[in-house]
Amino acid sequence: MGNRHGGSRLASFSELQLSEAESTRLQVHFMEIAGRAPSISRAAFVKRVAPELGAHGELAAHRVFDLLDSNRNNMLSFEQFSVGVCAFSRSSSPAERLELIFFMFETERSGLGAASLAELLMVVSLADGPRGEPFNHAGELYQPLLDMMAQAALSRFDGDRDGKLSSNEFAAFAESEDDIHAFVGTLAACFSRFQ
């Protein structure tokens, strides 16, 4: 059975059924990131992946790492790295990648609450930051707007009125958000480079 994070189902390494050529390409990229270490550290992963994920790439890269680090040891094995590359690359469907984004930000483990939704919106809506500046430099100016956007999304899409978006409610919300679909594409492009 595959790794579980929240309700997310990631394939197990054996389920990937990689060809020898695919496995070799993944090993080359794994070793480029890990260096001489047997595993990829969180810091090495974030350093390599974050620049490709926009102004908030560091936060997004940490969220991806948390999703893949199934044994919670702050290291990614070759198998965990390979599962992640396949899960986020173009070889998975957009719906599968969207579900992974939900689980990346579902910190409460019972749905996306207002704070988690605001964080997701920060990553996808202000990817280039205000006037090209990273959000961190003007975050306090935009946080009220992000909080309002999160509350508006909850008001519109929280069908059971529990104050959180379930996976299905998030999927309905995401259908109306071009920024989320663009972020799905950014993740796919980033991880497809490793294949």
Secondary structure as GFF3:
##gff-version 3
##sequence-region A 1 195
A	DSSP	beta_strand	4	5	.	.	.	ID=ss1
A	DSSP	beta_strand	8	9	.	.	.	ID=ss2
A	DSSP	three_ten_helix	13	16	.	.	.	ID=ss3
A	DSSP	alpha_helix	20	34	.	.	.	ID=ss4
A	DSSP	beta_strand	40	41	.	.	.	ID=ss5
A	DSSP	alpha_helix	42	49	.	.	.	ID=ss6
A	DSSP	three_ten_helix	50	53	.	.	.	ID=ss7
A	DSSP	alpha_helix	57	68	.	.	.	ID=ss8
A	DSSP	beta_strand	75	76	.	.	.	ID=ss9
A	DSSP	alpha_helix	78	88	.	.	.	ID=ss10
A	DSSP	alpha_helix	94	105	.	.	.	ID=ss11
A	DSSP	alpha_helix	114	125	.	.	.	ID=ss12
A	DSSP	three_ten_helix	130	132	.	.	.	ID=ss13
A	DSSP	three_ten_helix	135	137	.	.	.	ID=ss14
A	DSSP	alpha_helix	139	157	.	.	.	ID=ss15
A	DSSP	alpha_helix	167	175	.	.	.	ID=ss16
A	DSSP	alpha_helix	178	192	.	.	.	ID=ss17
###
